[in-house]
Amino acid sequence: MKKKFSFNTLAMIYAVVALVAIATWFVPGGEYRREVKEGRTLVVPGSFSFLPSQPQGIGALLTSPVKGFMQAAHIIAFVFIIGGAFSVVQKTGAIAVSVQKVAFTVARKPHLQKFFVPVTMIVFSLGGTIFGMSEETMPFVLIFIPLALSLGYDSLVGTAIPFLGAAAGFAGATLNPFTVGIAQGIAELPLYSGLGYRILVWVISTASMVTFVMLYASKVKKDPRRSLVYELDQNRRRTFHLDHSRDAIVTTPQKLVLGVFVGALILLVYGILEYQWFITEIAGLFLGLGILSGFVGRLTLDEITDSFKEGARDMMGVAFIIGCARALLVVANDGKVMDTLLYSLASVISQLHPVLAAQVMFVAHGVINFFVHSGSGQAALTMPVMAPLADVVGVSRQTAVLAFQFGDGWINPILPTSGVTMGVLGLAGIPWDRWFRWMIPAQIFFFALALLLLVPPFFFNYH
């Protein structure tokens, strides 16, 4: 009998790392000078120079994942702690019983269900557009998957609500300090200038993403077998003990767990907005959530630690993927080809008509995004080159920021090299190839939409 092909994301990413290592033997080395400005390391425009090649051999290929682990340690630790903490919360039964209660309420009031997907996605989109919500969506994935399943959808919908909702807002960022704020600062533009057009972009981006998810959710609701993760969800339904035919009875310990959980989410939003919390602080918050939930949920010490270890263990595969994805950047930087790529893209852009130049800037950011997934990191790498280049080709610097924003925001959700994307899918238990098959129509649409949205700024002199 012919063996069925099984897609292996980790092997695919490592194969790409190998290809980049091979490329270092043929692509000329090069480097921009760097300078530290306001705490950020920026490239110096016009400072590129070719260097002797730095070919990466077998040794570099074998050690790059180790270096990748070290460089991505913060996101890997974050994934482990989130997985462990939620495993403790799930052990108390508080999530399952609250999901059952919500499902029972909605089942009695079907008219509420049609607002579930759009309203929740808009909320997450607001988080993405205002304060750059991205990694912060991971905890919510573990809540919305059982909730979506209980309402007759699938785990793709449950994952998409927080993740793609925030991604739509991130791409159509209006006030996001990590992308728009940094990029405009580097481009020497007034902070949050050009807001009117970006608000329009946010509305279009969010409406389009909500429509995409709702159309799929409606299809799955009518015929669950049309779900791309139907078999996976059959097991999930049994694991979550989903039943919306009767109201749930919430025990006192479970009420306390839910209170702790809601309090943690409120503290999460407050910490991000007031104190600019990032991965380290958020991970600490959810570690505290896991410990406190275990105690108020009346779990024994052994149950708390065993549940935490079990949840963290489930994230092991994701951790290897994140470390291996970071190895891609390690090899490109050590081989001195990352700056050569940026220089080559800039050279191509400098020969184009302003409208086409803006569109190619977007594509260039998408290519670089395959290696550099941090919005602030990519802004520091590319905007010092793209901003003055925009002046040369007749593209406004505001449009150059918009091209960066699109390349960073709309392409990230499908990249297997993105730590956030693979972390979300790991927590959701969704194979990347299934996610890719589902997302590719939307990805093509948003690629075309980005190209179209970069045309009007040329004609109304977007500054």
Buried (B, 14 or more C-beta within 10 A) or exposed (E): EEEEEEEEBBEBBBEBBBEBBBBBEEBBBBBBEBEEEEEBEBBEBEBBEEEEBBBBEEEBBEBBBEBBBEBBBBBBBBBBBBBBBBBBBBBBBBBBBBBBBBBBEBBEEEEBBEEBBBEBBBBBBBBBBBBBBBBBBBBBBBBBBBBBBBBBBBBBBBBBBBBBBBBBBBBBBBBBBBBBBBBBBBBEBEEBBBEEBBBBBBEBBBBBBBEBBBEBBEEBBEEBEEBBBBEBBEEBBEEBEBBBEEEBEBBEBBBBBBEBBEEBBEBBBEBBEEEEBBBEEBBBBBBBBBBBBBBBBBBEEEBBBBBBEBBBEBBBEBBBBBBBBBBBBBBBBBBBBBBBBBBBBBEEBEEBEBBBBBBBBBBBBBEBBBBBBBBBBBBBBBBBBBBBBBEEBBBBBBBBBBBBBBBBBBBBBBBBBBBBBBBBBBBBBBBBBBBBEBBEEBBEBBBEBBBEBBEEBBEEEBE
